[in-house]
């Protein structure tokens, strides 16, 4: 399991346990898991916004932002969340 997959799983399960405080995923709770994934994706998008605000909105700053480790890591985490 990659670092991004691990972070994605932790983030989704953090939201999942807020909606369903028990430790297992039951067939009837699949919709809760999907809702947790949506919340995790929103969280990642908010982190993207904060990185974007820190770098600015010029063409050069956007290129630099996309080269940053934080941006690359968030991109991988977002992909991993979608795969769950």
N, C-alpha and C positions, 0 to 999 in steps of 0.2 A: 504494500500500500504506500503510495507516494505521500509526501507531506501535504500536498494540496487536497488529496482525497481524505486524509485524516482530518484536516481542518474543516472540510466541507461536511463530513459526517458529524463532527462535534457541533458545528453550528446548527445543522438541521435538527439534531437530537436535543439541543438546548431549547429550541422552539417547540419541538414535539412534546417534550416533558412539561412544558407550560400548559399545553392544551390537554394532555393526557398524562397525568402524573405517575402512571404505572410503568413498570420496566419493560414490558414486551409489546410487540406490535401484533395486534390481533386483526383478523380479516375485516372486522367491522370498524377498525380504526384507520383504514387505509386513507380515507378522506382527510383524517387529521394529519397523517404523514404528508400528504400532498400540500396541505395548508402550511405545514411547517417548512416544506421546501420553498413555497412562495415567500414566506417571511424571511428565510435565509437569503433568497435571491434579492429581496428588497434591501436587506442589510448590506449585502455586497455592493449593490448599486449606490447606496448612500456612501459607502467607503470610496467608491469610484468618484463620486461628486466631490468629496473632500480632497482627494488627490488632485482632481482637476482644478479646484479652486486654489490649491496651493501652488500649482504650476502656472496658472493663468490660461488665457484663451488665444494667444497668438499661435501662428502656425509652427514656429520654432519650439515654443514651450510645449505644444501638444506632441511634437515629435520626441522631445526629451522625456515627457511624461510616459510615453509608450515604451521607452527604453528603460524606465526605472524598474527596480526589483519589486517594489510594492505593486505596481500596475501589473507586472507579469504574474506575480503570485495571485492577485485577485482574479485575473483572467483564468488561471488554472483552477482556482477554487470554484469559480462560477461554473466552469465546464463540469467539474466533478459533482457539484450539486445537481445539475441537470441530469447526470447519469444515474443518480440514486433512484 
